[in-house]
C-alpha cells in the first residue's frame, strides 16, 4: 500500500449520509483536537491495543530519521482508552489529509466511560502500509523517539503529551508509560 491514504479514505462512505459521526482518538487526537467538534467524551474501544509501531517521516520525523507514532493492533483481550469526538463529516477531509501517511478509517464500536455506546470511526495504520515499522523493544523505541523530530515537532513531545493526557484521564497504558520511563533514563545519561 502506498503512503498516501487520502483517496482510499474518501471512498469510505459508510457514514456519508450521517450529519454527525463519532470519531475515536487514541493518540494525538486525545491531546490535539485541531478541528471543530460538537462534543467530546472519554471512551474506549475493545479488541485493540495502542502501539508505537507506525513510522512518521511527515510529522514527527523525517525520511532520514523517521519517528514513531501510534497505531492500534488487534488484541482480543485489550481495551484501548481514549477520547471520542462527535464531528460533522467535513472534518474527515482535514483528518484524512493530516493522517495521510498510512492511516485508514475503520468502523468500530465506541464505549463511553459515562455509559452507552455508538458505532463510529477510528484511524488505524495497518501492518501492510509502507510506513509501518512494527514491533521493537520499548527501550529501542524510546531511543528512536529521542532522536526524531519533524514538521509537527519533536517526537518526544508527542510521547510525553500523550502520557500526560492519559494520566489526566486516569488511564494506565503500560506500553506508553514504559517508553516514557526509558526516555527519562536516556535523558539522565
Ligand atoms: C488518534 O489519535 O486517534 C489518531 C492517531 C493516529 C492517526 C489518526 C488519529
Backbone and ligand atoms as CSV (ligand in chain L), in Angstrom:
chain,resi,resn,atom,element,x,y,z
A,1,UNK,N,N,0.852,-1.203,0.000
A,1,UNK,CA,C,0.000,0.000,0.000
A,1,UNK,C,C,0.886,1.251,0.000
A,2,UNK,N,N,0.504,2.273,-0.756
A,2,UNK,CA,C,1.317,3.485,-0.808
A,2,UNK,C,C,1.167,4.261,0.499
A,3,UNK,N,N,2.047,5.235,0.702
A,3,UNK,CA,C,1.959,6.057,1.906
A,3,UNK,C,C,0.647,6.821,1.965
A,4,UNK,N,N,0.213,7.355,0.795
A,4,UNK,CA,C,-0.860,8.337,0.830
A,4,UNK,C,C,-2.238,7.673,0.786
A,5,UNK,N,N,-2.972,7.821,1.884
A,5,UNK,CA,C,-4.240,7.109,2.029
A,5,UNK,C,C,-5.458,8.015,1.821
A,6,UNK,N,N,-5.230,9.262,1.377
A,6,UNK,CA,C,-6.354,10.210,1.270
A,6,UNK,C,C,-7.459,9.648,0.367
A,7,UNK,N,N,-7.085,9.184,-0.838
A,7,UNK,CA,C,-8.100,8.734,-1.804
A,7,UNK,C,C,-8.859,7.519,-1.274
A,8,UNK,N,N,-8.152,6.609,-0.640
A,8,UNK,CA,C,-8.824,5.412,-0.097
A,8,UNK,C,C,-9.825,5.832,0.977
A,9,UNK,N,N,-9.418,6.755,1.846
A,9,UNK,CA,C,-10.331,7.192,2.911
A,9,UNK,C,C,-11.558,7.900,2.344
A,10,UNK,N,N,-11.363,8.646,1.247
A,10,UNK,CA,C,-12.525,9.352,0.682
A,10,UNK,C,C,-13.545,8.387,0.103
A,11,UNK,N,N,-13.097,7.162,-0.229
A,11,UNK,CA,C,-14.042,6.164,-0.746
A,11,UNK,C,C,-14.778,5.448,0.387
A,12,UNK,N,N,-14.380,5.709,1.625
A,12,UNK,CA,C,-15.026,5.090,2.781
A,12,UNK,C,C,-16.293,5.888,3.068
A,13,UNK,N,N,-17.430,5.410,2.561
A,13,UNK,CA,C,-18.637,6.238,2.565
A,13,UNK,C,C,-19.690,5.746,3.567
A,14,UNK,N,N,-19.257,4.886,4.500
A,14,UNK,CA,C,-20.213,4.266,5.424
A,14,UNK,C,C,-21.074,5.293,6.169
A,15,UNK,N,N,-20.469,6.461,6.475
A,15,UNK,CA,C,-21.205,7.433,7.283
A,15,UNK,C,C,-21.592,8.675,6.480
A,16,UNK,N,N,-21.531,8.586,5.148
A,16,UNK,CA,C,-21.774,9.777,4.326
A,16,UNK,C,C,-23.158,10.384,4.519
A,17,UNK,N,N,-24.143,9.546,4.821
A,17,UNK,CA,C,-25.494,10.081,4.972
A,17,UNK,C,C,-25.729,10.626,6.395
A,18,UNK,N,N,-24.713,10.492,7.258
A,18,UNK,CA,C,-24.893,10.936,8.644
A,18,UNK,C,C,-24.456,12.397,8.777
A,19,UNK,N,N,-25.189,13.157,9.569
A,19,UNK,CA,C,-24.777,14.545,9.760
A,19,UNK,C,C,-23.779,14.692,10.888
A,20,UNK,N,N,-23.726,13.710,11.761
A,20,UNK,CA,C,-22.776,13.706,12.878
A,20,UNK,C,C,-22.210,12.304,13.011
A,21,UNK,N,N,-20.915,12.229,13.255
A,21,UNK,CA,C,-20.233,10.942,13.348
A,21,UNK,C,C,-19.320,10.963,14.574
A,22,UNK,N,N,-19.295,9.853,15.304
A,22,UNK,CA,C,-18.346,9.743,16.421
A,22,UNK,C,C,-17.003,9.262,15.888
A,23,UNK,N,N,-15.948,9.933,16.313
A,23,UNK,CA,C,-14.579,9.561,15.950
A,23,UNK,C,C,-13.833,9.216,17.226
A,24,UNK,N,N,-13.185,8.053,17.253
A,24,UNK,CA,C,-12.416,7.668,18.439
A,24,UNK,C,C,-10.950,8.044,18.255
A,25,UNK,N,N,-10.399,8.770,19.206
A,25,UNK,CA,C,-8.980,9.151,19.184
A,25,UNK,C,C,-8.218,8.432,20.273
A,26,UNK,N,N,-7.066,7.886,19.905
A,26,UNK,CA,C,-6.256,7.149,20.879
A,26,UNK,C,C,-4.837,7.688,20.965
A,27,UNK,N,N,-4.499,8.636,20.106
A,27,UNK,CA,C,-3.136,9.172,20.071
A,27,UNK,C,C,-3.181,10.678,20.138
A,28,UNK,N,N,-2.642,11.301,19.080
A,28,UNK,CA,C,-2.588,12.767,19.090
A,28,UNK,C,C,-3.977,13.383,19.198
A,29,UNK,N,N,-4.987,12.661,18.771
A,29,UNK,CA,C,-6.349,13.222,18.875
A,29,UNK,C,C,-6.768,13.406,20.335
A,30,UNK,N,N,-6.139,12.726,21.255
A,30,UNK,CA,C,-6.501,12.928,22.673
A,30,UNK,C,C,-6.053,14.310,23.130
A,31,UNK,N,N,-4.836,14.716,22.687
A,31,UNK,CA,C,-4.324,15.988,23.219
A,31,UNK,C,C,-4.291,17.102,22.182
A,32,UNK,N,N,-4.583,16.783,20.921
A,32,UNK,CA,C,-4.532,17.824,19.887
A,32,UNK,C,C,-5.764,17.711,18.997
A,33,UNK,N,N,-6.820,18.382,19.407
A,33,UNK,CA,C,-8.052,18.388,18.601
A,33,UNK,C,C,-8.065,19.697,17.812
A,34,UNK,N,N,-7.370,19.707,16.656
A,34,UNK,CA,C,-7.266,20.933,15.864
A,34,UNK,C,C,-8.361,20.959,14.799
A,35,UNK,N,N,-9.575,20.652,15.232
A,35,UNK,CA,C,-10.735,20.620,14.330
A,35,UNK,C,C,-11.965,20.922,15.174
A,36,UNK,N,N,-13.028,21.413,14.531
A,36,UNK,CA,C,-14.237,21.691,15.312
A,36,UNK,C,C,-14.941,20.396,15.717
A,37,UNK,N,N,-15.452,20.359,16.918
A,37,UNK,CA,C,-16.243,19.196,17.322
A,37,UNK,C,C,-17.445,19.662,18.130
A,38,UNK,N,N,-18.476,18.853,18.108
A,38,UNK,CA,C,-19.734,19.198,18.779
A,38,UNK,C,C,-19.644,18.846,20.255
A,39,UNK,N,N,-18.983,17.741,20.512
A,39,UNK,CA,C,-18.921,17.232,21.888
A,39,UNK,C,C,-17.770,16.250,21.963
A,40,UNK,N,N,-17.168,16.101,23.132
A,40,UNK,CA,C,-16.184,15.021,23.284
A,40,UNK,C,C,-16.409,14.300,24.603
A,41,UNK,N,N,-16.085,13.012,24.596
A,41,UNK,CA,C,-16.311,12.187,25.778
A,41,UNK,C,C,-15.183,11.172,25.934
A,42,UNK,N,N,-14.660,10.971,27.158
A,42,UNK,CA,C,-13.741,9.859,27.401
A,42,UNK,C,C,-14.428,8.550,27.011
A,43,UNK,N,N,-13.677,7.694,26.324
A,43,UNK,CA,C,-14.295,6.484,25.770
A,43,UNK,C,C,-13.233,5.420,25.565
A,44,UNK,N,N,-13.667,4.252,25.117
A,44,UNK,CA,C,-12.708,3.176,24.821
A,44,UNK,C,C,-13.246,2.319,23.692
A,45,UNK,N,N,-12.331,1.560,23.084
A,45,UNK,CA,C,-12.757,0.551,22.115
A,45,UNK,C,C,-12.132,-0.782,22.507
A,46,UNK,N,N,-12.884,-1.840,22.314
A,46,UNK,CA,C,-12.448,-3.168,22.742
A,46,UNK,C,C,-11.766,-3.905,21.597
A,47,UNK,N,N,-10.778,-4.741,21.962
A,47,UNK,CA,C,-10.145,-5.608,20.970
A,47,UNK,C,C,-8.934,-5.005,20.280
A,48,UNK,N,N,-8.488,-3.832,20.760
A,48,UNK,CA,C,-7.339,-3.158,20.154
A,48,UNK,C,C,-6.404,-2.663,21.252
A,49,UNK,N,N,-5.112,-2.641,20.939
A,49,UNK,CA,C,-4.154,-2.071,21.874
A,49,UNK,C,C,-3.251,-1.065,21.151
A,50,UNK,N,N,-2.855,-0.020,21.911
A,50,UNK,CA,C,-2.077,1.094,21.346
A,50,UNK,C,C,-0.596,0.701,21.263
A,51,UNK,N,N,0.038,0.960,20.126
A,51,UNK,CA,C,1.456,0.628,19.966
A,51,UNK,C,C,2.190,1.707,19.166
A,52,UNK,N,N,3.423,2.004,19.563
A,52,UNK,CA,C,4.275,2.937,18.805
A,52,UNK,C,C,4.959,2.165,17.680
A,53,UNK,N,N,4.191,1.689,16.752
A,53,UNK,CA,C,4.712,0.828,15.688
A,53,UNK,C,C,4.601,1.454,14.300
A,54,UNK,N,N,4.114,2.672,14.215
A,54,UNK,CA,C,3.968,3.324,12.912
A,54,UNK,C,C,5.087,4.357,12.737
A,55,UNK,N,N,5.750,4.304,11.582
A,55,UNK,CA,C,6.795,5.287,11.308
A,55,UNK,C,C,6.204,6.626,10.929
A,56,UNK,N,N,6.925,7.691,11.241
A,56,UNK,CA,C,6.470,9.037,10.863
A,56,UNK,C,C,7.623,9.806,10.235
A,57,UNK,N,N,7.525,10.027,8.919
A,57,UNK,CA,C,8.527,10.854,8.248
A,57,UNK,C,C,7.938,12.218,7.888
A,58,UNK,N,N,6.643,12.395,8.147
A,58,UNK,CA,C,5.999,13.651,7.723
A,58,UNK,C,C,5.553,14.524,8.895
A,59,UNK,N,N,5.443,13.970,10.086
A,59,UNK,CA,C,5.002,14.760,11.247
A,59,UNK,C,C,6.066,14.815,12.348
A,60,UNK,N,N,6.495,13.663,12.815
A,60,UNK,CA,C,7.391,13.622,13.986
A,60,UNK,C,C,8.748,13.029,13.641
A,61,UNK,N,N,9.098,13.093,12.356
A,61,UNK,CA,C,10.386,12.599,11.917
A,61,UNK,C,C,10.616,13.037,10.487
A,62,UNK,N,N,11.665,12.520,9.891
A,62,UNK,CA,C,11.997,12.846,8.502
A,62,UNK,C,C,12.287,11.540,7.763
A,63,UNK,N,N,12.496,11.642,6.444
A,63,UNK,CA,C,12.815,10.432,5.676
A,63,UNK,C,C,14.088,9.777,6.206
A,64,UNK,N,N,15.056,10.602,6.581
A,64,UNK,CA,C,16.334,10.021,7.013
A,64,UNK,C,C,16.299,9.590,8.486
A,65,UNK,N,N,15.421,10.196,9.281
A,65,UNK,CA,C,15.308,9.799,10.694
A,65,UNK,C,C,13.822,9.761,11.068
A,66,UNK,N,N,13.130,8.704,10.618
A,66,UNK,CA,C,11.695,8.644,10.921
A,66,UNK,C,C,11.434,8.512,12.420
A,67,UNK,N,N,10.370,9.151,12.851
A,67,UNK,CA,C,9.944,8.972,14.238
A,67,UNK,C,C,9.003,7.780,14.343
A,68,UNK,N,N,8.479,7.591,15.553
A,68,UNK,CA,C,7.493,6.526,15.775
A,68,UNK,C,C,6.257,7.147,16.405
A,69,UNK,N,N,5.102,6.851,15.804
A,69,UNK,CA,C,3.830,7.333,16.320
A,69,UNK,C,C,2.910,6.127,16.505
A,70,UNK,N,N,1.711,6.419,16.946
A,70,UNK,CA,C,0.840,5.318,17.360
A,70,UNK,C,C,0.010,4.730,16.230
A,71,UNK,N,N,-0.268,3.466,16.388
A,71,UNK,CA,C,-1.353,2.829,15.675
A,71,UNK,C,C,-2.001,1.857,16.666
A,72,UNK,N,N,-3.028,1.191,16.205
A,72,UNK,CA,C,-3.666,0.161,17.033
A,72,UNK,C,C,-3.407,-1.194,16.409
A,73,UNK,N,N,-3.154,-2.186,17.254
A,73,UNK,CA,C,-3.040,-3.564,16.767
A,73,UNK,C,C,-4.065,-4.416,17.499
A,74,UNK,N,N,-4.490,-5.457,16.814
A,74,UNK,CA,C,-5.559,-6.285,17.378
A,74,UNK,C,C,-5.063,-7.087,18.573
A,75,UNK,N,N,-5.884,-7.075,19.638
A,75,UNK,CA,C,-5.621,-7.879,20.832
A,75,UNK,C,C,-6.999,-8.127,21.448
A,76,UNK,N,N,-7.480,-9.351,21.295
A,76,UNK,CA,C,-8.868,-9.649,21.675
A,76,UNK,C,C,-9.155,-9.293,23.131
A,77,UNK,N,N,-8.121,-9.392,23.994
A,77,UNK,CA,C,-8.346,-9.171,25.426
A,77,UNK,C,C,-8.200,-7.705,25.826
A,78,UNK,N,N,-7.774,-6.864,24.903
A,78,UNK,CA,C,-7.424,-5.483,25.272
A,78,UNK,C,C,-8.603,-4.522,25.148
A,79,UNK,N,N,-8.490,-3.432,25.915
A,79,UNK,CA,C,-9.417,-2.306,25.776
A,79,UNK,C,C,-8.539,-1.063,25.658
A,80,UNK,N,N,-8.738,-0.293,24.620
A,80,UNK,CA,C,-7.925,0.911,24.418
A,80,UNK,C,C,-8.724,2.144,24.831
A,81,UNK,N,N,-8.170,2.883,25.798
A,81,UNK,CA,C,-8.851,4.085,26.297
A,81,UNK,C,C,-8.436,5.306,25.482
A,82,UNK,N,N,-9.359,6.213,25.285
A,82,UNK,CA,C,-9.049,7.432,24.538
A,82,UNK,C,C,-10.164,8.445,24.679
A,83,UNK,N,N,-10.351,9.214,23.617
A,83,UNK,CA,C,-11.355,10.278,23.636
A,83,UNK,C,C,-12.184,10.198,22.356
A,84,UNK,N,N,-13.499,10.250,22.518
A,84,UNK,CA,C,-14.376,10.221,21.342
A,84,UNK,C,C,-14.892,11.639,21.062
A,85,UNK,N,N,-14.907,11.990,19.780
A,85,UNK,CA,C,-15.365,13.309,19.339
A,85,UNK,C,C,-16.572,13.152,18.439
A,86,UNK,N,N,-17.587,13.933,18.689
A,86,UNK,CA,C,-18.732,13.979,17.780
A,86,UNK,C,C,-18.457,15.106,16.783
A,87,UNK,N,N,-18.331,14.716,15.507
A,87,UNK,CA,C,-17.924,15.694,14.490
A,87,UNK,C,C,-18.877,15.628,13.297
A,88,UNK,N,N,-18.770,16.625,12.431
A,88,UNK,CA,C,-19.515,16.572,11.166
A,88,UNK,C,C,-18.602,15.938,10.107
A,89,UNK,N,N,-19.185,15.327,9.066
A,89,UNK,CA,C,-18.360,14.578,8.111
A,89,UNK,C,C,-17.282,15.419,7.412
A,90,UNK,N,N,-17.502,16.758,7.299
A,90,UNK,CA,C,-16.478,17.587,6.631
A,90,UNK,C,C,-15.132,17.497,7.342
A,91,UNK,N,N,-15.169,17.243,8.637
A,91,UNK,CA,C,-13.916,17.206,9.405
A,91,UNK,C,C,-13.006,16.085,8.905
A,92,UNK,N,N,-13.589,15.057,8.304
A,92,UNK,CA,C,-12.761,13.949,7.837
A,92,UNK,C,C,-11.801,14.371,6.727
A,93,UNK,N,N,-12.204,15.371,5.916
A,93,UNK,CA,C,-11.296,15.829,4.858
A,93,UNK,C,C,-10.010,16.349,5.486
A,94,UNK,N,N,-10.161,17.117,6.564
A,94,UNK,CA,C,-8.999,17.651,7.276
A,94,UNK,C,C,-8.165,16.512,7.873
A,95,UNK,N,N,-8.835,15.567,8.522
A,95,UNK,CA,C,-8.108,14.473,9.184
A,95,UNK,C,C,-7.486,13.522,8.160
A,96,UNK,N,N,-8.184,13.279,7.046
A,96,UNK,CA,C,-7.617,12.402,6.011
A,96,UNK,C,C,-6.293,12.982,5.520
A,97,UNK,N,N,-6.251,14.327,5.420
A,97,UNK,CA,C,-5.023,14.960,4.954
A,97,UNK,C,C,-3.956,14.907,6.041
A,98,UNK,N,N,-4.340,15.239,7.272
A,98,UNK,CA,C,-3.364,15.248,8.377
A,98,UNK,C,C,-2.780,13.858,8.612
A,99,UNK,N,N,-3.597,12.840,8.432
A,99,UNK,CA,C,-3.163,11.475,8.768
A,99,UNK,C,C,-2.983,10.621,7.513
A,100,UNK,N,N,-2.455,11.248,6.450
A,100,UNK,CA,C,-2.409,10.553,5.152
A,100,UNK,C,C,-1.310,9.502,5.071
A,101,UNK,N,N,-0.442,9.470,6.051
A,101,UNK,CA,C,0.725,8.579,5.994
A,101,UNK,C,C,0.376,7.161,6.464
A,102,UNK,N,N,-0.615,6.543,5.812
A,102,UNK,CA,C,-0.884,5.129,6.090
A,102,UNK,C,C,-2.124,4.831,6.906
A,103,UNK,N,N,-2.785,5.858,7.421
A,103,UNK,CA,C,-3.951,5.606,8.295
A,103,UNK,C,C,-5.238,5.480,7.482
A,104,UNK,N,N,-5.987,4.439,7.771
A,104,UNK,CA,C,-7.293,4.232,7.131
A,104,UNK,C,C,-8.400,4.313,8.171
A,105,UNK,N,N,-9.525,4.843,7.731
A,105,UNK,CA,C,-10.702,4.879,8.628
A,105,UNK,C,C,-11.323,3.494,8.724
A,106,UNK,N,N,-11.672,3.129,9.933
A,106,UNK,CA,C,-12.308,1.834,10.167
A,106,UNK,C,C,-13.524,2.035,11.065
A,107,UNK,N,N,-14.609,1.358,10.763
A,107,UNK,CA,C,-15.788,1.458,11.637
A,107,UNK,C,C,-15.556,0.628,12.897
A,108,UNK,N,N,-16.003,1.156,14.036
A,108,UNK,CA,C,-15.791,0.460,15.308
A,108,UNK,C,C,-16.897,0.811,16.297
A,109,UNK,N,N,-17.149,-0.087,17.235
A,109,UNK,CA,C,-17.993,0.255,18.365
A,109,UNK,C,C,-17.198,1.104,19.348
A,110,UNK,N,N,-17.829,2.130,19.895
A,110,UNK,CA,C,-17.159,3.021,20.861
A,110,UNK,C,C,-17.970,2.996,22.149
A,111,UNK,N,N,-17.303,2.674,23.262
A,111,UNK,CA,C,-17.980,2.629,24.571
A,111,UNK,C,C,-17.597,3.869,25.368
A,112,UNK,N,N,-18.592,4.637,25.778
A,112,UNK,CA,C,-18.313,5.856,26.530
A,112,UNK,C,C,-18.098,5.517,28.001
A,113,UNK,N,N,-17.128,6.191,28.629
A,113,UNK,CA,C,-16.838,5.911,30.044
A,113,UNK,C,C,-18.069,6.160,30.907
A,114,UNK,N,N,-18.860,7.151,30.546
A,114,UNK,CA,C,-20.026,7.504,31.356
A,114,UNK,C,C,-21.231,6.609,31.077
A,115,UNK,N,N,-21.049,5.663,30.150
A,115,UNK,CA,C,-22.155,4.754,29.818
A,115,UNK,C,C,-22.653,4.966,28.406
A,116,UNK,N,N,-23.152,3.884,27.817
A,116,UNK,CA,C,-23.677,3.963,26.453
A,116,UNK,C,C,-22.590,3.677,25.428
A,117,UNK,N,N,-23.014,3.421,24.218
A,117,UNK,CA,C,-22.057,3.164,23.147
A,117,UNK,C,C,-22.665,3.582,21.811
A,118,UNK,N,N,-21.769,3.782,20.841
A,118,UNK,CA,C,-22.169,4.160,19.483
A,118,UNK,C,C,-21.223,3.482,18.509
A,119,UNK,N,N,-21.650,3.369,17.252
A,119,UNK,CA,C,-20.718,2.955,16.210
A,119,UNK,C,C,-20.116,4.221,15.616
A,120,UNK,N,N,-18.808,4.208,15.442
A,120,UNK,CA,C,-18.135,5.378,14.891
A,120,UNK,C,C,-16.928,4.962,14.073
A,121,UNK,N,N,-15.962,5.858,13.988
A,121,UNK,CA,C,-14.774,5.610,13.159
A,121,UNK,C,C,-13.506,5.776,13.981
A,122,UNK,N,N,-12.455,5.085,13.531
A,122,UNK,CA,C,-11.131,5.241,14.124
A,122,UNK,C,C,-10.122,5.160,12.981
A,123,UNK,N,N,-9.025,5.898,13.090
A,123,UNK,CA,C,-7.956,5.808,12.083
A,123,UNK,C,C,-6.922,4.796,12.553
A,124,UNK,N,N,-6.644,3.817,11.693
A,124,UNK,CA,C,-5.677,2.771,12.040
A,124,UNK,C,C,-4.673,2.607,10.900
A,125,UNK,N,N,-3.402,2.504,11.257
A,125,UNK,CA,C,-2.350,2.224,10.272
A,125,UNK,C,C,-2.035,0.737,10.374
A,126,UNK,N,N,-2.455,-0.018,9.369
A,126,UNK,CA,C,-2.290,-1.476,9.424
A,126,UNK,C,C,-0.874,-1.872,9.000
A,127,UNK,N,N,-0.538,-3.136,9.275
A,127,UNK,CA,C,0.852,-3.544,9.045
A,127,UNK,C,C,1.223,-3.627,7.566
A,128,UNK,N,N,0.241,-3.531,6.669
A,128,UNK,CA,C,0.591,-3.566,5.246
A,128,UNK,C,C,0.859,-2.171,4.674
A,129,UNK,N,N,0.878,-1.129,5.521
A,129,UNK,CA,C,1.175,0.195,4.953
A,129,UNK,C,C,2.693,0.415,4.953
A,130,UNK,N,N,3.142,1.224,3.977
A,130,UNK,CA,C,4.586,1.339,3.721
A,130,UNK,C,C,5.358,1.947,4.887
A,131,UNK,N,N,4.681,2.715,5.741
A,131,UNK,CA,C,5.385,3.369,6.845
A,131,UNK,C,C,5.365,2.547,8.133
A,132,UNK,N,N,4.748,1.363,8.069
A,132,UNK,CA,C,4.644,0.537,9.289
A,132,UNK,C,C,6.028,0.014,9.678
A,133,UNK,N,N,6.416,0.211,10.928
A,133,UNK,CA,C,7.720,-0.259,11.401
A,133,UNK,C,C,7.594,-1.544,12.215
A,134,UNK,N,N,6.502,-1.678,12.926
A,134,UNK,CA,C,6.269,-2.907,13.676
A,134,UNK,C,C,6.932,-2.932,15.038
A,135,UNK,N,N,6.909,-4.129,15.601
A,135,UNK,CA,C,7.336,-4.317,16.987
A,135,UNK,C,C,8.837,-4.069,17.154
A,136,UNK,N,N,9.189,-3.508,18.278
A,136,UNK,CA,C,10.599,-3.362,18.660
A,136,UNK,C,C,10.618,-3.301,20.182
A,137,UNK,N,N,11.795,-3.506,20.768
A,137,UNK,CA,C,11.915,-3.389,22.222
A,137,UNK,C,C,11.553,-1.960,22.634
A,138,UNK,N,N,10.878,-1.836,23.782
A,138,UNK,CA,C,10.432,-0.493,24.195
A,138,UNK,C,C,11.622,0.446,24.427
A,139,UNK,N,N,12.749,-0.092,24.879
A,139,UNK,CA,C,13.951,0.740,25.058
A,139,UNK,C,C,14.431,1.284,23.695
A,140,UNK,N,N,14.376,0.447,22.658
A,140,UNK,CA,C,14.802,0.891,21.322
A,140,UNK,C,C,13.810,1.899,20.736
A,141,UNK,N,N,12.533,1.691,21.035
A,141,UNK,CA,C,11.529,2.669,20.582
A,141,UNK,C,C,11.819,4.025,21.235
A,142,UNK,N,N,12.157,4.017,22.517
A,142,UNK,CA,C,12.473,5.279,23.210
A,142,UNK,C,C,13.686,5.949,22.570
A,143,UNK,N,N,14.702,5.148,22.215
A,143,UNK,CA,C,15.902,5.717,21.568
A,143,UNK,C,C,15.533,6.380,20.243
A,144,UNK,N,N,14.686,5.707,19.467
A,144,UNK,CA,C,14.298,6.260,18.162
A,144,UNK,C,C,13.500,7.554,18.353
A,145,UNK,N,N,12.588,7.529,19.317
A,145,UNK,CA,C,11.772,8.727,19.586
A,145,UNK,C,C,12.660,9.882,20.049
A,146,UNK,N,N,13.655,9.578,20.877
A,146,UNK,CA,C,14.545,10.634,21.407
A,146,UNK,C,C,15.288,11.343,20.281
A,147,UNK,N,N,15.540,10.616,19.184
A,147,UNK,CA,C,16.370,11.168,18.109
A,147,UNK,C,C,15.559,11.814,16.993
A,148,UNK,N,N,14.242,11.744,17.069
A,148,UNK,CA,C,13.421,12.154,15.916
A,148,UNK,C,C,12.682,13.468,16.155
A,149,UNK,N,N,12.583,14.215,15.075
A,149,UNK,CA,C,11.859,15.492,15.096
A,149,UNK,C,C,11.388,15.783,13.675
A,150,UNK,N,N,10.226,16.402,13.530
A,150,UNK,CA,C,9.701,16.666,12.186
A,150,UNK,C,C,8.884,17.937,12.166
A,151,UNK,N,N,8.163,18.169,11.060
A,151,UNK,CA,C,7.397,19.421,10.907
A,151,UNK,C,C,6.379,19.662,12.019
A,152,UNK,N,N,5.869,18.608,12.639
A,152,UNK,CA,C,4.882,18.803,13.716
A,152,UNK,C,C,5.529,18.893,15.097
A,153,UNK,N,N,6.860,18.809,15.131
A,153,UNK,CA,C,7.539,18.957,16.412
A,153,UNK,C,C,8.351,17.730,16.782
A,154,UNK,N,N,8.881,17.784,18.013
A,154,UNK,CA,C,9.743,16.696,18.468
A,154,UNK,C,C,8.915,15.445,18.759
A,155,UNK,N,N,9.454,14.298,18.373
A,155,UNK,CA,C,8.748,13.031,18.606
A,155,UNK,C,C,8.561,12.818,20.113
A,156,UNK,N,N,9.552,13.235,20.908
A,156,UNK,CA,C,9.445,13.049,22.357
A,156,UNK,C,C,8.255,13.829,22.929
A,157,UNK,N,N,7.947,14.981,22.339
A,157,UNK,CA,C,6.828,15.772,22.855
A,157,UNK,C,C,5.495,15.064,22.597
A,158,UNK,N,N,5.408,14.376,21.445
A,158,UNK,CA,C,4.207,13.568,21.148
A,158,UNK,C,C,4.018,12.508,22.234
A,159,UNK,N,N,5.113,11.815,22.576
A,159,UNK,CA,C,5.045,10.766,23.606
A,159,UNK,C,C,4.662,11.352,24.965
A,160,UNK,N,N,5.320,12.429,25.348
A,160,UNK,CA,C,5.096,12.987,26.692
A,160,UNK,C,C,3.700,13.599,26.801
A,161,UNK,N,N,3.268,14.285,25.755
A,161,UNK,CA,C,1.915,14.871,25.788
A,161,UNK,C,C,0.850,13.777,25.855
A,162,UNK,N,N,1.100,12.691,25.147
A,162,UNK,CA,C,0.153,11.570,25.200
A,162,UNK,C,C,0.111,10.972,26.613
A,163,UNK,N,N,1.296,10.706,27.184
A,163,UNK,CA,C,1.346,10.103,28.526
A,163,UNK,C,C,0.659,11.024,29.535
A,164,UNK,N,N,0.916,12.321,29.436
A,164,UNK,CA,C,0.271,13.281,30.353
A,164,UNK,C,C,-1.253,13.265,30.171
A,165,UNK,N,N,-1.693,13.197,28.909
A,165,UNK,CA,C,-3.138,13.210,28.639
A,165,UNK,C,C,-3.796,11.939,29.187
A,166,UNK,N,N,-3.106,10.795,29.075
A,166,UNK,CA,C,-3.668,9.548,29.622
A,166,UNK,C,C,-3.754,9.635,31.144
A,167,UNK,N,N,-2.708,10.181,31.769
A,167,UNK,CA,C,-2.753,10.339,33.238
A,167,UNK,C,C,-3.901,11.262,33.636
A,168,UNK,N,N,-4.094,12.333,32.878
A,168,UNK,CA,C,-5.185,13.271,33.193
A,168,UNK,C,C,-6.544,12.581,33.089
A,169,UNK,N,N,-6.624,11.575,32.215
A,169,UNK,CA,C,-7.878,10.815,32.076
A,169,UNK,C,C,-7.976,9.695,33.116
A,170,UNK,N,N,-6.891,9.498,33.877
A,170,UNK,CA,C,-6.875,8.415,34.869
A,170,UNK,C,C,-6.663,7.049,34.230
A,171,UNK,N,N,-5.993,6.999,33.073
A,171,UNK,CA,C,-5.784,5.738,32.347
A,171,UNK,C,C,-4.330,5.295,32.444
A,172,UNK,N,N,-4.146,3.999,32.503
A,172,UNK,CA,C,-2.800,3.422,32.548
A,172,UNK,C,C,-2.558,2.691,31.240
A,173,UNK,N,N,-1.424,2.983,30.598
A,173,UNK,CA,C,-1.046,2.254,29.385
A,173,UNK,C,C,0.397,1.784,29.565
A,174,UNK,N,N,0.600,0.505,29.912
A,174,UNK,CA,C,1.955,0.026,30.227
A,174,UNK,C,C,2.961,0.260,29.095
A,175,UNK,N,N,2.554,0.117,27.850
A,175,UNK,CA,C,3.462,0.320,26.702
A,175,UNK,C,C,3.919,1.781,26.647
A,176,UNK,N,N,2.981,2.692,26.718
A,176,UNK,CA,C,3.310,4.123,26.628
A,176,UNK,C,C,4.150,4.548,27.822
A,177,UNK,N,N,3.771,4.112,29.012
A,177,UNK,CA,C,4.488,4.557,30.207
A,177,UNK,C,C,5.886,3.938,30.286
A,178,UNK,N,N,6.053,2.722,29.772
A,178,UNK,CA,C,7.390,2.105,29.759
A,178,UNK,C,C,8.318,2.893,28.841
A,179,UNK,N,N,7.823,3.275,27.670
A,179,UNK,CA,C,8.665,4.041,26.737
A,179,UNK,C,C,9.004,5.405,27.344
A,180,UNK,N,N,8.036,5.998,28.025
A,180,UNK,CA,C,8.287,7.292,28.677
A,180,UNK,C,C,9.398,7.144,29.734
A,181,UNK,N,N,9.370,6.044,30.492
A,181,UNK,CA,C,10.415,5.820,31.509
A,181,UNK,C,C,11.788,5.630,30.863
A,182,UNK,N,N,11.843,4.870,29.768
A,182,UNK,CA,C,13.126,4.683,29.077
A,182,UNK,C,C,13.645,6.017,28.548
A,183,UNK,N,N,12.743,6.839,28.062
A,183,UNK,CA,C,13.156,8.155,27.554
A,183,UNK,C,C,13.763,8.984,28.685
A,184,UNK,N,N,13.127,8.952,29.852
A,184,UNK,CA,C,13.656,9.699,31.010
A,184,UNK,C,C,15.049,9.173,31.387
A,185,UNK,N,N,15.229,7.842,31.308
A,185,UNK,CA,C,16.538,7.258,31.617
A,185,UNK,C,C,17.601,7.746,30.620
A,186,UNK,N,N,17.219,7.792,29.345
A,186,UNK,CA,C,18.168,8.273,28.324
A,186,UNK,C,C,18.567,9.724,28.608
A,187,UNK,N,N,17.602,10.516,29.040
A,187,UNK,CA,C,17.873,11.927,29.320
A,187,UNK,C,C,18.828,12.081,30.500
A,188,UNK,N,N,18.754,11.114,31.434
A,188,UNK,CA,C,19.646,11.185,32.607
A,188,UNK,C,C,21.043,10.663,32.284
A,189,UNK,N,N,21.218,10.147,31.058
A,189,UNK,CA,C,22.529,9.644,30.622
A,189,UNK,C,C,22.788,8.281,31.189
L,1,LIG,C1,C,-5.709,9.223,17.017
L,1,LIG,O1,O,-5.256,9.929,17.896
L,1,LIG,O2,O,-6.732,8.580,17.151
L,1,LIG,C2,C,-5.011,9.123,15.728
L,1,LIG,C3,C,-3.772,8.600,15.705
L,1,LIG,C4,C,-3.148,8.498,14.501
L,1,LIG,C5,C,-3.787,8.914,13.353
L,1,LIG,C6,C,-5.046,9.428,13.411
L,1,LIG,C7,C,-5.676,9.512,14.597
